[in-house]
Each structure stands twice: as structure tokens, then as C-alpha cells.
Amino acid sequence: MNKVVIQKGWDEEHNRCAAKLYDQAFGEKFKVAIKDKAKRIQVLTASMQPAFGYAAIADGQLVGVAGFQTPEGALTGGMTLTGLIKTLGFFKGIWAGLIFSLFERQARPGELVMDGIVVNEGFRGSGLGSKLLESIKQEARCSQFETVRLDVIDSNPRAKKLYLSKGFEPTKHKQYRSLKHVIGFSG
């Protein structure tokens, strides 16, 4: 395997690659808001805030991303209703904004919220996701956050198992049964 460097943030030239990785990992969930894959990637590319993420770089290529959110901002914090309407048109932009608002999570004071980890398929199983997760935990320690919160959907037992093995503990379970047909998961 190529030597991989983990770094905080990345050059904006990597935003499109980060957006493509996010779409690979979360595209099924995002497809409800924006059906057209090219438009999803365009919106994600424009919304990326690299200062709120860690990148895994191999031979100059972005191969993994871990995002986070604090009260100061978030990895996809550049996504706005105005931007969605500008990119998608009025009705599709409003729809996308409504759906994305269902996924909105706010960091509480003293809390860092993890905003997803994605790893290029060719690098999965190499421990890269664990290294990115450790970077998020280190960010929380260095920035003196009291807790790190992450959300795992009920249809992703592998992620739940990973986070439990890394010391995370379930603290709350929210049900979305009435929205399952819209957002694709129930809790």
C-alpha cells in the first residue's frame, strides 16, 4: 500500500474528490434530496469546508476524509438554501433543503460532532478509517471538547460495531419510522 499521510484540512482542489467520496458513502441517503448524481457532487463540492475535516492523502490524491462539526462550523457547512436554489432551481432547491434539514445536527457547547468518515474503496480494510477516527478524537482532545458525538443509522451495523470497539457508547436512539420511506432508514 502507498504511504498515506493524515492531515487536518486540504487544498480546495481536493473538494471535488471529497464530494465524490462522500457521495459514494452517503449517496443513497442524499439521493432523496438530490436525485441527479452530478448535481449532488456539485452541491457537495461547493459546500465543503476543509478546515472542519481530516484528509488521508496518498501520492497527492485524497483517499479518505473524516469530517466534524463544532459550534464554529462543519465540513458541509457551506451548504445553504440559497446555494441549493441557485444550483438546483427553486422547487428542487427547496425540496433538497427540506430533506437535508432532516439530517441536520447541531453541536452543543463542549461537543464535537463527527460528520462522517469515508475511505476510497481501494484503501478500505487497511485501518485508514480508524486512523481518521483517531484524528477526530485527537481534535476533540486538543480543542478541549468534553465529548465526541456521532450518529449511526440502524441499517449500518458494521459502523456501529467499529465505533463500539473504539470506545463509543450508545446514549440515545431516535426513531424515524414515519420517515423511513423518505430518508431510507428508521432510526
Number of C-alpha atoms within 10 A of each C-alpha: 7 8 8 18 14 18 14 18 19 20 9 14 10 20 21 18 20 27 23 22 22 24 20 15 17 13 19 14 17 21 17 17 22 24 14 13 14 12 14 23 23 17 22 24 23 18 20 23 22 24 15 24 27 25 28 26 19 16 10 10 12 23 25 26 32 28 26 27 24 21 13 8 15 25 25 22 16 16 19 14 18 14 16 23 17 12 16 20 13 14 11 17 21 17 19 22 20 13 19 18 12 10 11 8 12 14 19 13 11 14 18 27 22 24 22 19 23 25 25 20 12 9 16 13 10 11 11 22 21 15 15 25 21 14 19 25 17 13 19 21 14 9 11 12 16 11 15 20 17 16 17 15 14 14 12 10 11 10 15 18 11 13 17 12 10 12 7 14 12 12 6 6 11 10 11 14 13 10 13 12 11 14 20 17 17 16 15
